[in-house]
Amino acid sequence: MQLMSIEDLAVYLGDSKRTIYKYISTGDCPPYIKISTKNIKFDRADVDAWLESKKVASPPLCLTEEALPWAPRALTVTKLAEKEAQQRGLDYVGTEHLLAAFTQVPECIAAIILKNLNVDAARMRELYENSRPAGPASAAAGKDGEPGRSLMDTARMAIRCAADEARQCGHKYIGTEHLLPGILLVTGGLGCRILTQLGVDLQKVRKERDKLVVCQPQDAEGAA
């Protein structure tokens, strides 16, 4: 991880510091981490991905229905979730697969949140491995019929909730910091049940996220 200051980002983009602050105030900026009240950092990989997002890349799974661009690590998580499902011989992706994928991207904000909440990654993996599909894959999968690329309704709902979380934070991208609470908001999903067994709840996740990521919540009228 290569962290960049606001000054570094200004030089990298060829903009002034004032312009960077404007990007931050409008939410049209790369994901960033709040080190302290007056110190925020950008990951070089996130900055490059943010620039690439302006070119409109095709996301994996069935994510094209969401208008917001995806942060690079969130996209990585979705791809790993597909692999998790395929390794289990399933033709759909559920919230449990998204959750398991977090452990494979330890530098993502969701994984950092879980670590800060003292979640034992090995125990979470054990609960995931012991989980079983709710029913036959053909019944649980979406209608597109493409093996390994269908989303269960619970996973689709979690992604929609993640988009709402992003908007409520004043962000113009979907990151793992939005996807984790999105999973918790879908109480019928296996991912939420696993997190509940580990003592993780929505309030704790949001509180820890707000320590790490600068959010600019919308007002009540503009909130999703």
C-alpha positions in Angstrom: 0.0 0.0 0.0 1.4 3.4 -1.1 -0.2 6.2 0.8 -0.4 9.7 -0.6 -1.1 13.0 1.2 -3.3 15.7 -0.3 -0.1 17.5 -1.4 1.1 14.2 -3.1 -2.3 13.8 -4.8 -2.3 17.4 -6.1 1.1 16.9 -7.7 0.1 13.5 -9.1 -3.1 14.8 -10.7 -1.6 18.1 -11.7 -4.1 20.1 -9.6 -3.9 22.5 -6.8 -4.5 21.6 -3.2 -7.6 23.8 -3.3 -9.0 21.6 -6.2 -8.3 18.5 -4.2 -10.2 19.9 -1.2 -13.1 20.7 -3.6 -13.1 17.1 -4.8 -13.3 15.9 -1.2 -16.1 18.3 -0.3 -18.2 17.1 -3.3 -17.4 13.5 -2.7 -16.0 13.2 -6.3 -12.6 11.8 -5.2 -10.8 8.5 -4.7 -11.5 6.6 -1.4 -9.5 7.9 1.4 -8.6 7.0 5.0 -8.8 9.5 7.9 -5.6 9.2 9.9 -6.7 12.1 12.2 -9.0 15.1 11.9 -6.6 17.1 9.7 -4.7 14.2 8.1 -6.2 12.0 5.4 -4.4 9.7 3.1 -5.1 8.2 -0.4 -3.9 4.8 -1.5 -2.1 5.1 -4.8 -4.0 2.0 -6.1 -7.3 3.6 -5.3 -6.3 6.8 -7.0 -5.4 5.0 -10.2 -8.6 3.0 -10.1 -10.6 6.2 -9.5 -9.0 7.6 -12.6 -9.8 4.4 -14.5 -13.4 4.5 -13.3 -13.9 7.6 -15.4 -13.5 5.4 -18.4 -16.4 3.2 -17.3 -15.2 -0.4 -16.9 -17.5 -3.4 -16.9 -17.9 -4.8 -13.3 -18.1 -8.5 -12.5 -21.2 -10.4 -11.4 -24.5 -8.6 -12.1 -23.4 -5.3 -10.7 -24.2 -3.1 -13.7 -27.5 -2.2 -12.3 -25.8 0.1 -9.7 -24.9 3.5 -11.1 -22.1 4.1 -8.6 -18.6 3.0 -9.6 -16.9 0.3 -7.5 -13.7 0.9 -5.6 -10.9 -1.5 -6.8 -10.8 -3.6 -3.6 -14.5 -3.9 -3.6 -14.3 -5.2 -7.2 -11.6 -7.6 -6.1 -13.9 -8.9 -3.3 -16.7 -9.6 -5.7 -14.4 -11.5 -8.0 -13.1 -13.6 -5.1 -16.6 -14.2 -3.9 -17.3 -15.7 -7.3 -14.4 -18.0 -6.9 -15.5 -19.0 -3.4 -18.9 -20.0 -4.8 -17.4 -21.9 -7.7 -15.0 -23.8 -5.4 -18.1 -25.0 -3.6 -19.7 -26.1 -6.8 -22.4 -23.4 -6.7 -23.8 -21.4 -9.5 -24.7 -18.4 -7.4 -23.0 -15.9 -5.1 -24.4 -15.3 -1.6 -23.6 -12.8 1.2 -21.5 -15.5 2.9 -19.2 -15.6 -0.1 -18.8 -11.8 -0.1 -18.0 -12.0 3.6 -15.4 -14.8 3.1 -13.8 -12.8 0.4 -13.0 -10.0 2.8 -10.5 -12.3 4.6 -8.6 -12.6 1.3 -8.1 -8.9 0.9 -6.7 -8.0 4.4 -5.9 -4.4 3.3 -9.5 -3.6 2.4 -11.4 -1.4 4.9 -14.0 -4.0 5.7 -11.2 -6.4 6.8 -9.6 -3.7 8.8 -13.0 -2.9 10.5 -13.4 -6.6 11.4 -9.9 -6.8 12.7 -10.4 -3.6 14.9 -13.6 -5.2 16.2 -11.5 -8.2 17.3 -13.1 -10.6 14.9 -11.1 -13.9 14.7 -10.6 -14.4 11.0 -10.0 -18.1 11.5 -13.2 -18.4 13.4 -15.1 -16.5 10.8 -13.7 -18.8 8.1 -14.7 -21.8 10.2 -18.3 -20.6 10.5 -18.3 -19.9 6.7 -16.9 -23.4 5.9 -19.6 -25.0 8.1 -22.4 -23.0 6.5 -24.6 -24.8 4.0 -26.6 -23.5 1.0 -30.3 -22.8 1.9 -31.4 -25.0 -1.0 -30.5 -26.3 -4.4 -28.3 -23.9 -6.4 -30.8 -23.9 -9.3 -33.6 -22.6 -7.0 -31.5 -20.0 -5.2 -29.7 -18.6 -8.2 -30.9 -15.7 -10.4 -32.6 -16.2 -13.7 -29.6 -15.3 -15.9 -28.5 -19.0 -15.8 -24.8 -18.1 -16.1 -22.9 -20.5 -13.7 -20.9 -18.6 -11.1 -22.2 -15.2 -12.0 -25.7 -15.3 -10.5 -26.5 -13.3 -7.4 -28.8 -14.7 -4.7 -31.6 -12.2 -3.8 -29.9 -11.6 -0.4 -26.6 -10.7 -2.1 -28.4 -8.4 -4.5 -30.1 -6.7 -1.6 -26.8 -6.4 0.2 -25.3 -4.6 -2.8 -28.3 -2.3 -3.0 -27.9 -1.5 0.7 -24.2 -0.9 0.1 -25.0 1.7 -2.5 -27.4 3.3 -0.1 -24.7 3.3 2.6 -22.3 5.0 0.1 -24.8 7.7 -0.7 -25.6 8.3 3.0 -21.8 8.7 3.6 -21.7 11.3 0.7 -19.5 9.0 -1.3 -19.7 8.5 -5.1 -18.3 4.9 -5.1 -19.1 1.6 -3.5 -16.3 0.3 -1.3 -15.9 -2.6 1.1 -16.7 -0.1 3.9 -20.2 0.1 2.4 -20.5 -3.6 1.5 -19.9 -4.8 5.0 -22.8 -2.9 6.6 -24.8 -3.8 3.5 -24.4 -7.5 4.4 -25.5 -6.8 7.9 -28.6 -5.0 6.8 -29.8 -8.2 5.0 -30.7 -10.2 8.1 -31.9 -13.2 6.1 -28.5 -13.7 4.6 -25.9 -16.2 5.8 -23.3 -13.5 5.9 -25.3 -11.5 8.5 -25.9 -14.7 10.5 -22.2 -15.4 10.6 -21.3 -11.9 11.7 -24.0 -12.0 14.4 -22.5 -15.2 15.8 -19.2 -13.3 16.0 -20.8 -10.5 18.0 -20.6 -8.0 15.1 -23.6 -5.6 14.6 -24.4 -2.7 12.3 -23.8 0.0 14.9 -20.3 -1.3 15.7 -19.4 -1.5 12.0 -20.6 2.0 11.2 -18.9 3.5 14.3 -15.6 1.9 13.4 -15.9 2.8 9.7 -16.4 6.4 10.6 -13.1 6.4 12.5 -11.3 5.2 9.4 -13.1 6.9 6.5 -14.3 10.5 6.1 -18.0 10.5 5.6 -20.2 13.5 4.7 -23.7 12.3 5.4 -26.5 13.8 3.3 -29.3 15.7 5.0 -32.6 13.9 5.6 -34.1 15.2 2.4 -31.2 14.0 0.2 -30.4 10.7 1.9 -31.2 7.5 0.1 
